[in-house]
Amino acid sequence: MAMVGIDRSHARYLFDGVTEDVLPEKMVSAIRAFVATENLYLSAAREIATKLENLNDEFRCTKDRNPIQQIRTRIKSPRSIMDKLRRRALPLSVESARENLTDIAGVRVICSYIDDIYLIAGLLLSQDDVELVKESDYIKDPKPNGYRSLHLVVCIPVFLSDRTEAVHVEIQIRTIAMDFWASLEHELAYKLGDTKSDAVARELKACADVIADTDRRMQVLHDMTNGGGAARGRSPAAARSAG
């Protein structure tokens, strides 16, 4: 398993040494607030990634397999945050972003099989300090364009030197095949922009359906050789309450 880290020094490097004698005091305060907020969300993403790595390590030791193939973390850029606040007609401030956006910190989890998605989600949500805020199951109910993934918004505590902050993290859990389609669809959508034709959209949807069928067939093969399938059909919230 490979974990893609975040360049935590980027913003700090840009703003290192910026004081009131270089920029206006109000701007310096805003910069400091941004850097502190970035660090907070980086800590939250790292906390979730560590929890997932621990689960994966346990499975490697006890089950001789890794249900998680890859973990990726990311923090939204200031521009992306501001754009989203503008689209929602919300105030453009750090405080507004923290109050209204739940996807500033993101963790993407790539699993081998469909059942692994629900297994990992259920185990993560069973931990006492992880609170489920929202669940969107685009595997059972795919988006119209064919997109499939399990999205969870969770709230976790981040322990600082003088206080504890509750921070939202969006977690996307999908199979290797789902991630393959989503990555290429995103690339094509970016290149085509508004010029994407109905024919292209139909072809992308058809590819998503083929990939989904392959995912299901691979799950069946896995079950035939390992006797799995216990987690299928159970949402993370249901698995948590049952546990």
C-alpha positions in Angstrom: 0.0 0.0 0.0 1.3 3.5 -0.8 0.2 6.6 1.0 0.4 9.9 -0.9 1.3 12.7 1.6 0.7 16.4 1.4 3.4 19.0 1.1 2.7 20.6 4.4 5.5 23.1 4.0 4.1 24.8 0.9 1.9 27.5 2.5 4.4 28.0 5.4 7.2 28.5 3.0 5.3 31.1 1.1 4.3 33.0 4.2 7.4 32.5 6.4 8.6 35.8 7.9 5.5 37.8 6.7 4.9 40.3 9.5 3.1 43.7 9.9 6.1 45.6 8.6 5.8 43.8 5.3 2.1 43.7 4.8 -1.0 45.4 6.4 -1.9 43.9 9.8 -5.3 42.7 8.5 -3.7 40.8 5.7 -1.1 39.2 8.0 -3.9 38.1 10.4 -5.8 36.5 7.5 -2.6 34.7 6.3 -1.9 33.4 9.8 -5.5 32.2 10.1 -5.2 30.4 6.8 -2.0 28.6 7.8 -3.4 27.6 11.2 -6.6 26.3 9.5 -4.5 24.4 6.9 -2.5 22.7 9.7 -5.8 21.8 11.5 -7.2 20.0 8.5 -3.9 18.4 7.6 -3.9 16.9 11.1 -7.4 15.6 10.7 -6.7 14.0 7.3 -3.5 12.4 8.8 -5.5 11.1 11.8 -8.0 9.4 9.5 -5.2 8.0 7.3 -3.4 6.6 10.3 -6.6 4.9 11.5 -7.0 3.3 8.1 -3.4 2.2 7.9 -3.7 0.6 11.3 -6.8 -1.4 10.1 -5.0 -2.5 7.0 -1.9 -3.6 9.0 -4.1 -5.6 11.3 -5.7 -7.4 8.3 -2.3 -8.1 6.9 -1.3 -9.8 10.2 -4.5 -11.6 11.0 -6.0 -12.3 7.6 -2.9 -12.3 5.4 -4.4 -9.7 3.0 -4.7 -6.0 2.6 -8.3 -4.8 1.9 -6.9 -1.3 1.3 -4.6 -0.9 -1.7 -4.0 2.9 -1.4 -4.7 5.9 0.7 -4.6 9.4 -0.7 -5.0 12.6 1.3 -5.6 16.2 0.1 -6.5 19.6 1.4 -8.6 22.0 -0.7 -6.6 24.9 -2.0 -7.6 28.4 -0.9 -8.8 29.2 -4.4 -11.0 26.1 -4.5 -12.4 27.0 -1.1 -13.2 30.6 -2.1 -14.8 29.4 -5.4 -17.1 27.0 -3.5 -18.0 29.7 -1.0 -18.8 32.1 -3.9 -21.0 29.5 -5.6 -23.0 29.2 -2.4 -23.1 33.0 -1.9 -21.4 32.6 1.5 -19.0 34.9 3.2 -15.4 34.6 2.0 -13.5 33.9 5.3 -11.8 31.1 7.1 -14.6 31.1 9.6 -17.2 30.7 6.9 -15.3 27.9 5.3 -14.9 26.0 8.5 -18.6 26.4 9.3 -20.1 25.6 5.9 -17.7 23.3 4.1 -17.3 19.6 5.1 -14.8 18.6 2.4 -11.8 20.9 3.0 -9.9 17.8 4.2 -10.3 14.7 2.0 -9.2 11.1 2.2 -9.5 8.7 -0.7 -9.4 5.0 0.0 -8.8 2.5 -2.8 -10.0 -1.1 -2.0 -9.6 -4.4 -3.8 -13.3 -5.5 -3.7 -16.7 -4.0 -3.2 -17.3 -5.7 0.1 -14.0 -4.3 1.4 -15.5 -0.8 1.0 -18.3 -1.5 3.4 -16.0 -3.5 5.7 -13.5 -0.7 6.1 -16.2 2.0 6.4 -18.0 0.0 9.1 -14.7 -0.6 11.1 -13.7 3.0 10.8 -17.1 4.3 12.0 -17.1 1.9 14.9 -14.3 3.8 16.5 -15.4 5.9 19.4 -13.9 9.2 18.3 -15.3 9.0 14.7 -18.7 10.6 14.3 -20.7 10.0 11.1 -22.1 13.3 9.8 -23.3 12.2 6.3 -23.3 9.1 4.1 -23.8 9.1 0.4 -23.7 5.6 -1.2 -23.1 6.1 -4.9 -22.4 2.4 -5.3 -25.9 1.4 -4.6 -27.3 4.5 -6.2 -24.8 5.7 -8.9 -24.8 9.2 -10.2 -26.4 9.7 -13.6 -23.0 9.8 -15.3 -22.1 6.4 -13.9 -19.9 7.6 -11.0 -19.6 5.1 -8.1 -18.1 5.5 -4.7 -19.0 5.6 -1.1 -18.7 9.0 0.4 -18.6 9.6 4.2 -18.4 12.9 6.0 -17.1 12.3 9.5 -16.1 14.6 12.4 -13.1 13.8 14.5 -11.3 15.5 17.3 -7.9 17.1 16.7 -5.9 17.6 19.9 -3.9 20.9 20.0 -1.7 22.2 22.7 -4.4 24.3 24.4 -7.7 22.9 23.1 -9.5 20.2 21.1 -11.1 21.0 17.8 -13.8 19.0 16.0 -12.9 18.8 12.3 -14.9 17.5 9.3 -13.2 15.1 6.9 -14.7 13.8 3.6 -13.8 10.1 2.9 -14.3 8.6 -0.5 -14.0 4.8 -0.6 -14.0 3.0 -3.9 -12.5 0.0 -5.7 -9.5 0.1 -8.0 -11.9 -0.2 -11.0 -14.1 2.7 -9.7 -11.1 4.9 -9.2 -9.8 4.1 -12.7 -13.1 5.3 -14.3 -13.4 8.3 -12.0 -9.9 9.5 -12.7 -10.2 9.2 -16.5 -13.7 10.7 -16.5 -12.4 13.7 -14.5 -9.5 14.2 -17.0 -11.8 14.0 -20.0 -14.4 16.3 -18.4 -11.6 18.9 -17.7 -10.3 18.7 -21.3 -13.7 18.8 -22.9 -15.4 21.4 -20.6 -18.8 22.5 -21.9 -18.1 20.9 -25.3 -18.7 17.3 -24.0 -21.3 15.8 -26.3 -24.2 13.5 -25.4 -22.4 10.7 -27.3 -19.4 11.1 -25.1 -21.6 11.1 -22.0 -23.3 7.9 -23.1 -20.0 6.2 -23.8 -18.7 7.1 -20.4 -21.8 5.8 -18.7 -21.5 2.6 -20.7 -17.9 2.2 -19.6 -18.9 2.8 -16.0 -21.5 0.0 -16.3 -19.0 -2.4 -17.8 -16.5 -1.6 -15.0 -19.2 -2.1 -12.4 -20.1 -5.5 -13.8 -16.5 -6.4 -13.7 -16.3 -5.3 -10.1 -19.2 -7.6 -9.2 -17.8 -10.5 -11.0 -14.4 -10.1 -9.3 -16.3 -10.0 -6.0 -18.0 -13.3 -6.8 -14.7 -14.9 -7.7 -13.2 -13.6 -4.4 -16.2 -15.0 -2.5 -15.8 -18.4 -4.2 -12.2 -18.7 -3.1 -12.5 -17.1 0.3 -16.0 -17.6 1.5 -16.6 -13.8 1.8 -19.6 -11.6 1.2 -20.7 -11.1 4.8 -20.6 -7.3 4.5 -22.4 -7.0 1.2 -25.6 -4.9 1.2 -25.0 -3.3 4.6 -24.4 0.4 4.8 -21.7 1.6 7.2 -24.3 3.1 9.5 -26.2 -0.2 9.6 -23.0 -2.1 10.2 -22.1 0.2 13.0 -25.4 -0.1 14.8 -25.4 -3.9 14.4 -21.9 -4.0 15.8 
